[in-house]
Amino acid sequence: MTSATIVQLYPDELGVAGDRGNLLALSARLTAASIEHDVVEYRRGDAFPARADAVIVGSGPLSAMRNIHDDLTANADTLRGWAAEGVPIFAYGSGAELLSNGIDLVAGGTMDGLGIFPFRVARVTERKVGYILVNTAWGQLVGFEDNASVWKLDASATSLGTVTAGSGNGDGHEGVVVGASIATQVGGPALPLNPRLGDQLVSAVAARLGIDATPPVTTEIDEYARKAREVIVANAAHVFSRI
């Protein structure tokens, strides 16, 4: 069977919020689904991977975004091509914003995005910090948000879901979905906390390989996720704050 290639972009700059957990969770679920795979961590100045069957992008501060922006832009055509081919991209926080239509900064000026996800970002002074709950097509998504951004989706875009606690995009919705790709403000990290969401990415990878994935059996780690989710759901309404 052909081995899948999972690419994590800029793990040093866009990995400040435990974002490697998303990569580890996807890898674990691919293994449980009997899908062979390799993990490539792409760093600035490396030779860009020739192929990908899934891409993971994490979050980082504005300084990190600026540090990688030129390198990211240099590889924009490859990333846009992967997205057009249906390679699933899971992008969180500021990493997702770099793949948007662009970012309007608080101090003035803008930062160009790659235009892979159909939304524009307005950076704001008010920071939203706390647990977040979102109703999605894959059940309730739970996690933690820590951002100072408002995401305005294009008129034809589809959000990831409806916020029931927290802020999300700032309009009652959270994230955006394009095919098998997801941009989100839900951290935690999200994939370990939300096994069903991870399995959607597993299915997308399997589809790219032209195989039927064995449903992952991850009883122990799913139990850890269940217990963590219960704590978040029980406390979401009480701990959310703005700073």
Backbone as CSV, one residue per row, in Angstrom:
resi,resn,N_x,N_y,N_z,CA_x,CA_y,CA_z,C_x,C_y,C_z
1,MET,0.841,-1.188,0.000,0.000,0.000,0.000,0.883,1.247,0.000
2,THR,0.482,2.272,-0.775,1.214,3.527,-0.802,1.176,4.191,0.569
3,SER,2.331,4.696,0.993,2.407,5.368,2.275,1.958,6.819,2.127
4,ALA,1.158,7.299,3.065,0.715,8.685,3.063,1.819,9.592,3.601
5,THR,1.813,10.832,3.153,2.753,11.833,3.651,1.979,12.922,4.370
6,ILE,2.293,13.110,5.659,1.651,14.132,6.480,2.677,15.228,6.713
7,VAL,2.347,16.455,6.327,3.283,17.579,6.413,2.833,18.547,7.507
8,GLN,3.739,18.848,8.426,3.496,19.916,9.394,4.336,21.117,8.990
9,LEU,3.674,22.265,8.811,4.373,23.469,8.382,4.887,24.267,9.577
10,TYR,6.161,24.644,9.526,6.778,25.560,10.470,6.528,25.186,11.936
11,PRO,6.952,24.003,12.345,6.674,23.565,13.721,7.343,24.437,14.782
12,ASP,8.434,25.128,14.437,9.120,25.964,15.423,8.366,27.276,15.650
13,GLU,7.923,27.913,14.566,7.239,29.196,14.693,5.752,29.036,14.973
14,LEU,5.129,28.042,14.336,3.688,27.853,14.472,3.414,26.581,15.278
15,GLY,3.904,26.595,16.507,3.715,25.432,17.357,3.788,25.796,18.826
16,VAL,3.288,26.996,19.155,3.476,27.503,20.511,2.348,27.115,21.459
17,ALA,1.286,26.520,20.935,0.118,26.207,21.768,-0.147,24.703,21.816
18,GLY,0.920,23.924,21.890,0.757,22.477,21.895,0.266,21.940,20.570
19,ASP,0.562,22.690,19.488,-0.002,22.332,18.189,0.526,21.018,17.639
20,ARG,1.677,20.562,18.140,2.171,19.258,17.703,1.188,18.157,18.097
21,GLY,0.353,18.433,19.102,-0.653,17.463,19.495,-1.598,17.106,18.367
22,ASN,-1.899,18.063,17.489,-2.753,17.758,16.344,-2.069,16.767,15.407
23,LEU,-0.777,16.971,15.186,-0.024,16.045,14.344,0.030,14.663,14.975
24,LEU,0.314,14.596,16.271,0.419,13.308,16.954,-0.920,12.578,16.966
25,ALA,-2.005,13.329,17.151,-3.324,12.699,17.164,-3.669,12.135,15.793
26,LEU,-3.409,12.902,14.740,-3.697,12.400,13.396,-2.846,11.177,13.092
27,SER,-1.571,11.215,13.466,-0.690,10.078,13.227,-1.187,8.835,13.955
28,ALA,-1.612,9.013,15.216,-2.101,7.876,16.000,-3.351,7.270,15.371
29,ARG,-4.236,8.118,14.858,-5.484,7.606,14.289,-5.239,6.967,12.920
30,LEU,-4.258,7.475,12.181,-3.887,6.817,10.923,-3.317,5.430,11.202
31,THR,-2.474,5.329,12.211,-1.916,4.028,12.589,-3.023,3.070,13.003
32,ALA,-3.976,3.572,13.806,-5.089,2.729,14.252,-5.978,2.303,13.096
33,ALA,-5.971,3.089,12.017,-6.748,2.746,10.829,-5.930,1.927,9.830
34,SER,-4.747,1.485,10.241,-3.859,0.661,9.404,-3.424,1.384,8.132
35,ILE,-3.210,2.705,8.239,-2.718,3.497,7.115,-1.255,3.857,7.378
36,GLU,-0.383,3.305,6.566,1.034,3.628,6.686,1.248,5.090,6.307
37,HIS,2.148,5.766,7.030,2.364,7.177,6.730,3.733,7.640,7.223
38,ASP,4.220,8.681,6.582,5.436,9.362,6.995,5.067,10.777,7.415
39,VAL,5.813,11.306,8.371,5.601,12.671,8.836,6.787,13.527,8.407
40,VAL,6.495,14.641,7.761,7.520,15.589,7.330,7.283,16.907,8.051
41,GLU,8.272,17.361,8.811,8.195,18.664,9.461,8.964,19.660,8.591
42,TYR,8.227,20.573,7.981,8.863,21.544,7.083,9.256,22.796,7.854
43,ARG,10.544,23.170,7.724,11.069,24.382,8.341,11.597,25.339,7.275
44,ARG,11.658,26.608,7.635,12.146,27.623,6.705,13.469,27.211,6.073
45,GLY,13.518,27.338,4.755,14.755,27.057,4.047,14.933,25.618,3.639
46,ASP,14.094,24.711,4.146,14.157,23.314,3.711,13.687,23.197,2.264
47,ALA,13.999,22.072,1.652,13.377,21.743,0.369,11.907,21.427,0.643
48,PHE,11.013,22.097,-0.065,9.597,21.890,0.204,9.190,20.492,-0.238
49,PRO,8.352,19.808,0.547,7.963,18.434,0.194,7.359,18.350,-1.216
50,ALA,7.641,17.251,-1.880,7.136,17.068,-3.241,5.666,16.702,-3.260
51,ARG,5.174,16.125,-2.167,3.771,15.733,-2.106,3.284,15.794,-0.670
52,ALA,1.969,15.789,-0.539,1.350,15.734,0.781,-0.003,15.070,0.645
53,ASP,-0.377,14.322,1.655,-1.717,13.744,1.723,-2.530,14.357,2.846
54,ALA,-1.879,15.163,3.681,-2.546,15.994,4.683,-1.528,17.008,5.159
55,VAL,-2.021,18.188,5.530,-1.159,19.265,6.020,-1.700,19.752,7.360
56,ILE,-0.799,19.902,8.328,-1.141,20.428,9.646,-0.428,21.768,9.827
57,VAL,-1.178,22.791,10.228,-0.608,24.117,10.456,-1.053,24.592,11.833
58,GLY,-0.110,25.041,12.648,-0.417,25.518,13.978,-0.435,27.027,14.058
59,SER,-0.362,27.540,15.290,-0.486,28.972,15.540,0.775,29.532,16.166
60,GLY,0.916,30.855,16.074,2.055,31.528,16.674,1.800,33.021,16.727
61,PRO,2.686,33.775,17.381,2.511,35.222,17.497,2.762,35.931,16.168
62,LEU,2.412,37.216,16.146,2.581,38.000,14.921,4.033,38.015,14.472
63,SER,4.972,38.057,15.425,6.387,38.050,15.055,6.755,36.787,14.296
64,ALA,6.205,35.644,14.718,6.476,34.385,14.024,5.848,34.390,12.639
65,MET,4.654,34.946,12.532,4.001,35.029,11.224,4.852,35.834,10.254
66,ARG,5.399,36.924,10.738,6.250,37.753,9.882,7.529,37.019,9.505
67,ASN,8.074,36.248,10.435,9.320,35.528,10.164,9.178,34.509,9.040
68,ILE,8.017,33.890,8.950,7.850,32.829,7.948,7.126,33.301,6.697
69,HIS,6.647,34.540,6.696,5.747,34.976,5.622,6.392,34.869,4.249
70,ASP,7.631,35.321,4.117,8.295,35.271,2.809,8.470,33.835,2.342
71,ASP,8.882,32.969,3.256,9.078,31.567,2.902,7.754,30.919,2.502
72,LEU,6.703,31.219,3.269,5.385,30.676,2.946,4.927,31.152,1.571
73,THR,5.107,32.433,1.312,4.696,32.992,0.024,5.466,32.357,-1.123
74,ALA,6.729,32.048,-0.899,7.537,31.413,-1.939,7.010,30.029,-2.310
75,ASN,6.313,29.389,-1.374,5.762,28.053,-1.614,4.243,28.076,-1.823
76,ALA,3.712,29.268,-2.069,2.260,29.433,-2.175,1.657,28.609,-3.300
77,ASP,2.308,28.589,-4.447,1.731,27.870,-5.589,1.583,26.381,-5.288
78,THR,2.581,25.810,-4.614,2.493,24.389,-4.268,1.339,24.145,-3.298
79,LEU,1.223,24.987,-2.282,0.154,24.819,-1.309,-1.218,25.016,-1.940
80,ARG,-1.344,26.015,-2.801,-2.627,26.225,-3.488,-2.949,25.028,-4.383
81,GLY,-1.926,24.484,-5.010,-2.139,23.315,-5.849,-2.608,22.120,-5.047
82,TRP,-1.986,21.899,-3.889,-2.437,20.799,-3.015,-3.891,21.001,-2.612
83,ALA,-4.228,22.225,-2.213,-5.606,22.504,-1.799,-6.582,22.235,-2.944
84,ALA,-6.208,22.646,-4.159,-7.074,22.428,-5.322,-7.243,20.946,-5.628
85,GLU,-6.219,20.156,-5.308,-6.278,18.708,-5.529,-7.081,17.980,-4.457
86,GLY,-7.448,18.683,-3.398,-8.211,18.063,-2.332,-7.395,17.554,-1.173
87,VAL,-6.126,17.970,-1.079,-5.328,17.596,0.092,-5.947,18.252,1.334
88,PRO,-6.315,17.477,2.351,-6.917,18.085,3.538,-5.890,18.896,4.325
89,ILE,-6.267,20.120,4.635,-5.425,21.012,5.433,-6.156,21.294,6.735
90,PHE,-5.509,21.032,7.860,-6.070,21.383,9.161,-5.219,22.508,9.710
91,ALA,-5.803,23.716,9.762,-5.044,24.908,10.135,-5.697,25.593,11.321
92,TYR,-4.890,25.928,12.306,-5.378,26.503,13.557,-4.809,27.908,13.765
93,GLY,-5.654,28.804,14.249,-5.210,30.111,14.704,-4.520,30.928,13.639
94,SER,-3.376,31.505,13.991,-2.694,32.401,13.068,-2.169,31.668,11.833
95,GLY,-1.910,30.353,11.969,-1.529,29.585,10.783,-2.645,29.560,9.766
96,ALA,-3.888,29.420,10.245,-5.039,29.482,9.361,-5.175,30.869,8.742
97,GLU,-4.891,31.903,9.542,-5.009,33.267,9.040,-4.033,33.528,7.883
98,LEU,-2.867,32.918,7.943,-1.906,33.064,6.844,-2.403,32.415,5.557
99,LEU,-3.355,31.506,5.675,-3.920,30.849,4.500,-5.233,31.491,4.064
100,SER,-5.600,32.602,4.711,-6.850,33.299,4.404,-6.639,34.261,3.236
101,ASN,-7.633,35.147,3.050,-7.514,36.162,1.994,-6.668,37.352,2.420
102,GLY,-6.303,37.412,3.697,-5.458,38.498,4.167,-5.814,38.913,5.575
103,ILE,-4.898,39.677,6.199,-5.018,40.062,7.596,-4.874,41.578,7.708
104,ASP,-5.865,42.216,8.333,-5.793,43.646,8.632,-5.276,43.792,10.059
105,LEU,-4.145,44.470,10.208,-3.454,44.542,11.487,-3.956,45.708,12.341
106,VAL,-3.836,45.560,13.654,-4.317,46.583,14.593,-3.609,47.908,14.372
107,ALA,-2.303,47.866,14.153,-1.511,49.088,14.016,-1.592,49.694,12.624
108,GLY,-2.427,49.118,11.779,-2.499,49.570,10.405,-1.688,48.670,9.495
109,GLY,-2.006,48.708,8.234,-1.322,47.840,7.299,-1.986,46.480,7.234
110,THR,-1.524,45.696,6.298,-2.095,44.373,6.082,-0.995,43.353,5.867
111,MET,-1.362,42.095,6.003,-0.480,40.986,5.666,-1.222,40.104,4.677
112,ASP,-0.598,39.853,3.546,-1.249,39.043,2.520,-1.389,37.599,2.979
113,GLY,-2.516,36.994,2.617,-2.708,35.570,2.830,-2.604,34.819,1.526
114,LEU,-2.641,33.498,1.604,-2.498,32.681,0.404,-3.815,32.474,-0.332
115,GLY,-4.946,32.844,0.287,-6.231,32.724,-0.384,-6.754,31.302,-0.494
116,ILE,-6.277,30.415,0.361,-6.743,29.030,0.336,-8.083,28.898,1.051
117,PHE,-8.232,29.638,2.154,-9.498,29.626,2.890,-10.243,30.937,2.645
118,PRO,-11.575,30.880,2.433,-12.346,32.065,2.036,-12.793,32.925,3.212
119,PHE,-11.848,33.597,3.844,-12.198,34.557,4.880,-11.094,35.594,4.993
120,ARG,-11.447,36.729,5.612,-10.479,37.779,5.880,-10.436,38.033,7.385
121,VAL,-9.268,38.414,7.854,-9.025,38.570,9.282,-8.905,40.046,9.645
122,ALA,-9.564,40.430,10.729,-9.351,41.740,11.342,-8.748,41.506,12.717
123,ARG,-7.500,41.876,12.904,-6.888,41.801,14.226,-7.469,42.927,15.087
124,VAL,-7.791,42.617,16.353,-8.444,43.571,17.251,-7.666,43.661,18.559
125,THR,-8.019,44.658,19.376,-7.296,44.847,20.640,-7.824,43.945,21.752
126,GLU,-9.098,43.553,21.656,-9.698,42.713,22.691,-9.339,41.249,22.466
127,ARG,-8.748,40.631,23.487,-8.333,39.226,23.376,-9.391,38.324,23.990
128,LYS,-9.733,37.267,23.285,-10.744,36.312,23.743,-10.039,35.045,24.211
129,VAL,-10.259,34.724,25.477,-9.556,33.604,26.097,-10.553,32.745,26.866
130,GLY,-10.539,31.455,26.629,-11.395,30.560,27.397,-11.824,29.341,26.615
131,TYR,-12.654,28.520,27.223,-13.178,27.331,26.561,-14.168,27.733,25.468
132,ILE,-14.298,26.871,24.476,-15.227,27.108,23.378,-15.930,25.802,23.031
133,LEU,-17.225,25.901,22.751,-18.038,24.774,22.318,-18.679,25.140,20.988
134,VAL,-18.658,24.201,20.045,-19.187,24.462,18.712,-19.992,23.255,18.241
135,ASN,-21.202,23.488,17.781,-22.004,22.426,17.170,-21.623,22.314,15.705
136,THR,-21.176,21.127,15.284,-20.721,20.912,13.920,-21.404,19.691,13.311
137,ALA,-21.122,19.466,12.048,-21.664,18.293,11.367,-21.105,17.005,11.950
138,TRP,-20.018,17.097,12.721,-19.384,15.913,13.309,-19.589,15.894,14.815
139,GLY,-20.659,16.496,15.268,-20.945,16.526,16.685,-20.374,17.771,17.338
140,GLN,-20.390,17.774,18.655,-19.921,18.940,19.398,-18.395,18.995,19.415
141,LEU,-17.864,20.131,18.975,-16.427,20.387,18.997,-16.112,21.172,20.264
142,VAL,-15.129,20.714,21.024,-14.758,21.400,22.261,-13.283,21.747,22.221
143,GLY,-12.919,22.794,22.967,-11.515,23.169,23.025,-11.315,24.475,23.739
144,PHE,-10.210,25.132,23.414,-9.809,26.370,24.071,-9.459,27.375,22.991
145,GLU,-9.891,28.631,23.177,-9.509,29.671,22.228,-8.732,30.768,22.941
146,ASP,-7.776,31.328,22.235,-6.947,32.415,22.746,-6.513,33.229,21.545
147,ASN,-7.266,34.270,21.229,-6.990,35.034,20.021,-7.493,36.460,20.146
148,ALA,-7.011,37.307,19.260,-7.478,38.691,19.163,-7.797,38.969,17.702
149,SER,-8.681,38.149,17.156,-9.011,38.222,15.739,-10.500,38.047,15.510
150,VAL,-10.994,38.700,14.482,-12.338,38.477,13.977,-12.208,37.948,12.555
151,TRP,-12.849,36.825,12.283,-12.810,36.238,10.941,-14.116,36.541,10.217
152,LYS,-14.025,37.186,9.076,-15.212,37.460,8.261,-15.182,36.548,7.041
153,LEU,-16.095,35.581,7.011,-16.133,34.621,5.918,-16.730,35.246,4.664
154,ASP,-16.272,34.795,3.502,-16.896,35.188,2.247,-18.360,34.759,2.260
155,ALA,-19.176,35.441,1.470,-20.616,35.178,1.482,-20.952,33.731,1.161
156,SER,-20.152,33.089,0.319,-20.446,31.724,-0.110,-19.756,30.662,0.747
157,ALA,-19.002,31.102,1.766,-18.215,30.159,2.572,-19.099,29.424,3.574
158,THR,-18.630,28.245,3.975,-19.329,27.418,4.964,-18.521,27.386,6.250
159,SER,-19.147,27.783,7.354,-18.450,27.751,8.636,-18.334,26.316,9.134
160,LEU,-17.419,26.113,10.081,-17.261,24.801,10.698,-18.470,24.466,11.562
161,GLY,-19.056,25.489,12.206,-20.217,25.222,13.042,-20.703,26.462,13.757
162,THR,-21.643,26.252,14.676,-22.275,27.324,15.443,-21.761,27.309,16.868
163,VAL,-21.342,28.463,17.357,-20.776,28.582,18.695,-21.888,28.566,19.745
164,THR,-21.729,27.731,20.768,-22.661,27.728,21.893,-22.013,28.253,23.173
165,ALA,-20.689,28.321,23.214,-19.955,28.980,24.296,-18.627,29.441,23.725
166,GLY,-18.250,30.675,24.030,-17.038,31.217,23.467,-17.335,32.235,22.394
167,SER,-16.368,32.482,21.538,-16.498,33.544,20.534,-16.376,33.055,19.101
168,GLY,-15.357,32.235,18.812,-15.173,31.762,17.439,-14.822,32.882,16.492
169,ASN,-15.520,32.934,15.350,-15.220,33.952,14.345,-15.600,35.349,14.801
170,GLY,-16.502,35.426,15.786,-16.980,36.716,16.250,-18.392,37.036,15.813
171,ASP,-19.026,36.089,15.096,-20.383,36.336,14.589,-21.353,35.210,14.935
172,GLY,-20.974,34.396,15.929,-21.805,33.259,16.297,-21.441,31.976,15.595
173,HIS,-20.520,32.049,14.655,-20.040,30.863,13.949,-18.554,30.668,14.233
174,GLU,-18.047,29.501,13.852,-16.643,29.196,14.110,-16.023,28.561,12.887
175,GLY,-14.827,29.064,12.532,-14.027,28.436,11.504,-14.637,28.459,10.132
176,VAL,-14.021,27.701,9.247,-14.505,27.583,7.874,-14.072,26.228,7.332
177,VAL,-14.916,25.642,6.494,-14.647,24.337,5.891,-14.632,24.488,4.379
178,VAL,-13.603,23.955,3.753,-13.521,23.916,2.291,-13.188,22.483,1.897
179,GLY,-14.169,21.750,1.408,-13.935,20.344,1.106,-13.550,19.596,2.359
180,ALA,-12.378,18.957,2.336,-11.894,18.220,3.507,-10.995,19.073,4.392
181,SER,-10.809,20.344,4.036,-9.907,21.223,4.785,-10.674,22.064,5.799
182,ILE,-10.007,22.347,6.928,-10.642,23.062,8.030,-9.686,24.130,8.552
183,ALA,-10.222,25.353,8.723,-9.528,26.420,9.442,-10.338,26.709,10.696
184,THR,-9.659,26.837,11.827,-10.392,26.956,13.086,-9.619,27.769,14.114
185,GLN,-10.372,28.353,15.061,-9.781,29.008,16.226,-9.800,28.084,17.447
186,VAL,-10.259,26.866,17.279,-10.363,25.931,18.402,-9.009,25.245,18.631
187,GLY,-8.444,25.524,19.793,-7.184,24.890,20.163,-7.412,23.862,21.253
188,GLY,-6.341,23.534,21.923,-6.520,22.606,23.029,-5.423,21.556,23.209
189,PRO,-4.826,20.971,22.162,-5.172,21.109,20.746,-6.468,20.372,20.388
190,ALA,-7.017,20.690,19.227,-8.370,20.259,18.871,-8.484,18.773,18.542
191,LEU,-7.542,18.216,17.788,-7.720,16.838,17.317,-7.665,15.800,18.439
192,PRO,-6.787,15.924,19.439,-6.859,14.962,20.544,-8.176,15.044,21.317
193,LEU,-8.750,16.242,21.422,-9.991,16.427,22.173,-11.225,16.002,21.390
194,ASN,-11.109,15.931,20.077,-12.276,15.702,19.221,-11.990,14.569,18.236
195,PRO,-12.043,13.318,18.723,-11.683,12.172,17.884,-12.472,12.081,16.579
196,ARG,-13.753,12.431,16.599,-14.552,12.324,15.371,-14.031,13.267,14.294
197,LEU,-13.549,14.440,14.706,-12.979,15.374,13.740,-11.695,14.794,13.151
198,GLY,-10.878,14.176,14.008,-9.674,13.541,13.508,-9.963,12.437,12.518
199,ASP,-11.041,11.698,12.768,-11.378,10.602,11.864,-11.860,11.099,10.513
200,GLN,-12.382,12.323,10.455,-12.727,12.907,9.159,-11.469,13.122,8.322
201,LEU,-10.395,13.544,8.967,-9.125,13.708,8.252,-8.557,12.364,7.830
202,VAL,-8.708,11.352,8.689,-8.270,10.002,8.324,-9.002,9.536,7.073
203,SER,-10.303,9.765,7.033,-11.096,9.366,5.860,-10.642,10.103,4.612
204,ALA,-10.296,11.394,4.770,-9.836,12.176,3.619,-8.499,11.658,3.106
205,VAL,-7.604,11.290,4.021,-6.317,10.724,3.608,-6.532,9.394,2.895
206,ALA,-7.397,8.557,3.448,-7.681,7.265,2.822,-8.241,7.452,1.420
207,ALA,-9.118,8.434,1.249,-9.697,8.699,-0.062,-8.622,9.099,-1.062
208,ARG,-7.651,9.887,-0.616,-6.563,10.278,-1.517,-5.737,9.065,-1.950
209,LEU,-5.593,8.097,-1.046,-4.820,6.898,-1.362,-5.649,5.870,-2.122
210,GLY,-6.960,6.111,-2.220,-7.834,5.181,-2.921,-8.069,3.898,-2.168
211,ILE,-8.124,3.997,-0.831,-8.328,2.805,-0.012,-9.514,3.015,0.917
212,ASP,-10.017,1.922,1.441,-11.037,1.981,2.477,-10.331,1.876,3.827
213,ALA,-10.488,2.912,4.641,-9.806,2.919,5.928,-10.536,2.033,6.924
214,THR,-9.763,1.252,7.667,-10.321,0.500,8.782,-10.708,1.491,9.878
215,PRO,-11.924,1.450,10.390,-12.292,2.390,11.455,-11.303,2.307,12.610
216,PRO,-10.717,3.454,13.010,-9.724,3.417,14.086,-10.317,2.890,15.388
217,VAL,-9.576,2.016,16.060,-9.961,1.547,17.385,-8.936,2.122,18.358
218,THR,-9.351,3.154,19.077,-8.451,3.878,19.975,-9.150,4.065,21.315
219,THR,-9.553,2.975,21.912,-10.397,3.016,23.104,-9.775,3.818,24.235
220,GLU,-8.511,3.586,24.520,-7.885,4.238,25.673,-7.769,5.743,25.475
221,ILE,-7.241,6.179,24.330,-7.077,7.617,24.128,-8.428,8.307,23.944
222,ASP,-9.411,7.596,23.403,-10.747,8.183,23.297,-11.367,8.381,24.673
223,GLU,-11.026,7.515,25.608,-11.527,7.676,26.966,-10.902,8.912,27.618
224,TYR,-9.615,9.128,27.376,-8.984,10.351,27.875,-9.682,11.575,27.280
225,ALA,-9.970,11.522,25.972,-10.651,12.637,25.315,-12.024,12.863,25.923
226,ARG,-12.747,11.774,26.194,-14.097,11.900,26.760,-14.056,12.615,28.111
227,LYS,-13.109,12.238,28.956,-13.021,12.847,30.279,-12.645,14.324,30.176
228,ALA,-11.704,14.648,29.284,-11.316,16.053,29.097,-12.476,16.870,28.558
229,ARG,-13.230,16.280,27.630,-14.379,16.972,27.057,-15.434,17.266,28.132
230,GLU,-15.644,16.332,29.030,-16.628,16.539,30.094,-16.260,17.741,30.963
231,VAL,-14.980,17.881,31.265,-14.528,19.013,32.078,-14.770,20.328,31.338
232,ILE,-14.441,20.347,30.045,-14.612,21.571,29.254,-16.086,21.948,29.169
233,VAL,-16.935,20.982,28.857,-18.362,21.258,28.734,-18.938,21.767,30.055
234,ALA,-18.489,21.174,31.165,-19.014,21.565,32.468,-18.596,22.971,32.874
235,ASN,-17.478,23.440,32.355,-16.930,24.725,32.796,-16.954,25.816,31.751
236,ALA,-17.351,25.504,30.540,-17.246,26.474,29.443,-17.961,27.785,29.727
237,ALA,-19.153,27.695,30.305,-19.941,28.901,30.520,-19.372,29.782,31.630
238,HIS,-18.475,29.237,32.447,-18.037,29.949,33.636,-16.657,30.591,33.496
239,VAL,-15.827,30.071,32.596,-14.450,30.549,32.584,-14.144,31.456,31.407
240,PHE,-15.056,31.582,30.458,-14.762,32.398,29.286,-14.621,33.862,29.686
241,SER,-13.585,34.513,29.168,-13.354,35.915,29.502,-12.714,36.638,28.337
242,ARG,-12.686,37.939,28.447,-11.998,38.772,27.449,-10.999,39.639,28.179
243,ILE,-9.811,39.792,27.593,-8.788,40.608,28.234,-8.209,41.586,27.230
